[in-house]
Amino acid sequence: MAAALACAAPAVLAQTPAAQIPAAPDAAASAPEAPLRGRVDLGLSGARLTAGESNWFDQYARGFVVVKPGTTVNWDLNHERHFGERGTVGALALTQDLSPRWYALAGMSFGSASFQAKRRVDLGLYRKWGADQRWVTGLVYMNSRSNDDIHRDQGLTASLAYHAPRNWVAEGGLVFNRSNPGSVTGTRGFVALTQGREKSHYLVLRLDHGKEAYLPEAALQSPSQGNVAFNSTEATLQWRQWVGPRWGYTASVQHYRNPYYRRHGIAMGLFFDF
């Protein structure tokens, strides 16, 4: 039977373009005269897996559109080849300002392969704190169902971010997840550090560690292999560089490990602002 990774997030919700992040005072001061209406990212990624697992190869298209001030729609389309199986996942997410200090997030994604969630919904609420609104807290609820129509996941993510001077952003959080059948619980923690600003560059380092509930069935080498409530660690380093006023490139490296295999990946792409 297949099971979705308990704490995997849709790519569309993992992206943090400037239009989606509450602007810190430094970012607002350096904003371009012409408002950014949207962005499109196109790229390829690949990963080498150990323990006899098949290598991964993905193609992606993603982006966001600022519908109006305070309303942003993110979209994501990925064609993925993982564990010797191919699948496509699509996602949409809406970020909406509710007041000068509050904003909300609603997202949905659908996948076709056993290693992807058949259906996933995310609902989040965020608040900015302090006189200069440099602190941001968030709480996101997740509900997903696997393509086997058996495994289900529910989770909460609590996060805290600080927009520091000189274009630095630090973020940390905890993910609490429960998977069924079996009521398997998992808790993960993450930290991320971002340096940069729009029209220049972004450098992002993210570390993620904790417990996952299940491996996808396609990842198991034999039915007797254990695959429940195991720890894993993931590290990602990403660079986004503007080459011209309206375009640039992205590059990232990723390392993931669990008790059953390791994964080393790279990704490269181009993005276009409009």
C-alpha positions in Angstrom: 0.0 0.0 0.0 1.1 3.5 -0.6 1.6 6.2 2.0 2.4 9.9 1.6 5.3 11.3 3.4 3.8 12.7 6.6 5.4 16.1 6.6 6.1 16.8 3.0 4.7 20.1 1.9 3.4 21.1 -1.6 6.0 23.1 -3.4 3.6 26.0 -3.9 3.3 26.4 -0.1 7.0 26.1 0.4 7.8 29.0 -1.9 8.4 32.4 -0.2 8.5 35.1 -3.0 8.7 38.7 -1.7 5.1 39.3 -2.6 4.1 36.5 -0.2 6.2 37.5 2.8 5.1 40.4 5.0 7.4 43.2 4.1 9.9 44.3 6.7 10.8 48.0 6.8 14.1 47.4 5.0 12.4 45.5 2.2 9.7 48.1 1.7 12.4 50.8 1.5 14.2 49.0 -1.3 11.1 48.1 -3.3 11.2 48.9 -7.1 9.1 51.8 -8.4 7.1 49.6 -10.6 5.1 47.1 -8.5 5.7 43.4 -9.1 2.6 41.8 -10.6 3.9 38.2 -10.7 6.7 35.7 -11.4 7.1 32.5 -13.3 9.8 29.9 -12.4 10.8 27.1 -14.8 13.4 24.4 -14.0 14.7 20.9 -13.6 15.8 19.0 -10.6 17.4 15.6 -10.1 18.6 13.5 -7.2 20.8 10.4 -6.7 19.5 7.9 -4.1 21.4 5.2 -2.3 20.4 1.6 -1.2 19.5 0.6 -4.8 16.7 3.2 -5.1 16.0 4.7 -8.5 17.2 8.2 -9.1 14.7 11.1 -9.3 14.1 13.5 -12.1 11.6 16.4 -12.1 10.4 19.3 -14.2 8.6 22.2 -12.6 6.7 25.3 -13.5 5.6 27.6 -10.6 4.9 31.2 -9.9 2.6 33.8 -8.3 0.3 36.6 -9.4 -0.5 39.6 -7.3 -4.2 39.9 -8.1 -4.5 43.2 -6.2 -2.6 44.8 -3.2 -2.9 42.3 -0.4 -4.1 39.4 -2.5 -1.6 36.9 -4.0 -2.2 33.6 -5.8 0.6 31.0 -6.0 0.5 28.1 -8.5 2.7 25.1 -9.0 2.8 22.2 -11.5 5.4 19.4 -11.2 6.0 16.3 -13.2 8.0 13.9 -11.1 9.8 10.6 -11.5 10.4 9.1 -8.1 11.1 5.5 -7.0 10.7 4.3 -10.6 7.2 5.8 -10.9 5.9 8.9 -12.7 3.3 11.4 -11.5 2.1 14.9 -11.7 1.1 17.2 -8.9 -0.6 20.6 -9.2 -1.3 23.1 -6.5 -2.9 26.5 -5.9 -2.6 28.8 -2.8 -4.2 32.1 -1.9 -2.5 34.6 0.5 -4.9 37.3 1.6 -4.3 40.3 3.9 -7.1 40.6 6.5 -5.8 43.8 8.2 -2.5 45.6 8.6 -1.3 42.9 11.0 -3.2 39.7 10.0 -3.1 37.6 6.8 -4.4 34.2 5.9 -3.3 31.3 3.6 -5.5 28.7 1.8 -4.0 26.1 -0.5 -5.0 22.9 -2.2 -2.9 20.3 -4.2 -3.7 17.1 -6.1 -1.3 14.3 -7.2 -1.5 11.3 -9.5 1.2 9.0 -8.2 1.4 6.8 -5.2 4.2 8.9 -3.7 2.1 12.0 -4.0 -0.9 13.1 -1.9 -4.1 12.5 -3.9 -5.6 15.5 -2.2 -4.2 18.0 0.3 -5.6 21.1 1.9 -3.7 23.7 3.9 -5.2 26.6 5.9 -3.1 29.1 7.8 -3.3 32.3 9.8 -0.4 34.7 10.4 0.1 37.8 12.6 2.8 40.5 12.5 4.0 41.9 15.8 5.9 44.9 17.1 5.9 48.6 16.2 7.8 47.9 13.0 6.1 44.5 12.4 9.4 42.6 12.1 8.1 39.5 14.0 5.6 37.2 12.3 3.9 34.2 13.9 1.9 31.6 12.0 -0.3 28.5 12.5 -1.2 26.2 9.5 -3.5 23.2 9.5 -3.0 20.4 7.0 -5.2 17.6 5.9 -4.2 15.1 3.2 -5.3 11.7 1.7 -3.0 9.3 -0.1 -3.7 7.9 -3.5 -4.4 4.5 -2.0 -7.5 6.0 -0.3 -6.4 4.4 2.9 -3.7 6.6 4.5 -4.7 10.0 5.8 -2.7 12.8 7.5 -3.5 15.7 9.7 -1.0 18.2 11.0 -0.3 21.6 12.5 2.7 23.8 11.8 3.6 26.6 14.2 6.2 29.1 13.0 8.0 32.2 14.1 9.9 34.6 11.8 12.0 37.7 12.4 12.8 40.2 9.7 16.1 41.6 10.8 17.9 44.7 9.6 20.2 44.5 6.6 17.9 42.1 4.7 18.1 39.1 7.0 15.2 36.8 7.9 15.3 34.0 10.5 12.5 31.5 10.8 11.9 28.4 12.9 8.9 26.2 13.7 7.5 22.8 14.7 5.3 20.4 12.7 3.0 18.1 14.5 1.5 15.3 12.4 -0.8 12.3 12.9 -1.2 9.6 10.2 -3.8 6.9 9.9 -4.4 4.0 10.0 -2.5 3.4 13.2 -2.6 6.9 14.7 1.2 7.3 14.0 2.4 10.6 15.3 5.4 12.6 14.1 7.0 15.8 15.2 9.5 17.8 13.1 11.4 21.0 13.7 12.9 23.3 11.1 15.0 26.4 11.0 15.7 28.7 8.0 17.9 31.7 7.4 17.5 34.0 4.4 19.7 36.8 3.3 19.0 39.2 0.4 16.3 41.4 -1.2 14.2 41.7 -4.4 16.1 42.7 -7.6 19.4 41.6 -6.1 19.6 38.0 -4.7 18.3 35.6 -2.0 20.4 33.0 -0.3 18.3 30.5 1.8 19.6 27.8 4.1 17.0 25.4 5.6 17.4 22.5 8.0 14.5 20.1 8.8 14.7 17.1 11.3 12.2 14.9 13.0 9.9 11.9 12.6 8.0 10.8 9.5 5.0 8.5 9.7 5.4 6.3 6.5 7.5 5.7 3.4 5.7 5.5 0.1 5.2 1.9 -0.9 7.3 2.5 -4.0 10.3 3.3 -1.8 10.3 -0.1 0.0 12.7 -2.7 -1.3 10.8 -5.6 0.4 7.4 -5.9 2.3 9.2 -6.8 5.5 11.2 -3.6 5.6 10.2 -1.3 8.4 8.7 2.0 7.4 6.8 3.4 10.3 7.7 6.3 12.6 11.3 6.9 11.5 13.5 9.9 11.8 14.9 11.8 8.8 16.9 14.9 8.2 16.9 17.3 5.3 19.1 20.3 4.4 18.6 22.7 1.5 20.8 25.5 0.2 19.2 27.8 -2.5 20.4 30.8 -4.4 18.2 33.1 -6.4 20.0 35.7 -8.5 18.7 38.6 -10.6 20.6 39.0 -13.8 18.4 41.7 -15.2 15.6 43.8 -13.8 13.0 41.2 -14.8 14.8 37.8 -14.9 17.4 35.7 -13.3 18.3 32.1 -12.3 18.0 29.8 -9.3 20.2 27.0 -8.1 19.9 24.7 -5.1 21.5 21.6 -3.5 19.7 19.3 -1.1 20.7 16.4 1.1 18.2 14.0 2.8 18.7 10.9 4.9 16.6 8.4 6.7 17.4 4.9 8.0 16.7 3.3 4.6 18.4 5.5 2.0 20.1 8.9 1.4 19.3 11.4 -1.3 21.6 14.0 -2.8 19.9 16.5 -5.2 20.4 19.6 -7.3 18.0 21.9 -9.1 18.4 24.7 -11.6 16.0 27.1 -13.2 15.1 30.5 -14.6 12.6 33.0 -13.4 10.8 35.9 -15.1 9.1 38.8 -13.3 6.3 40.8 -14.8 
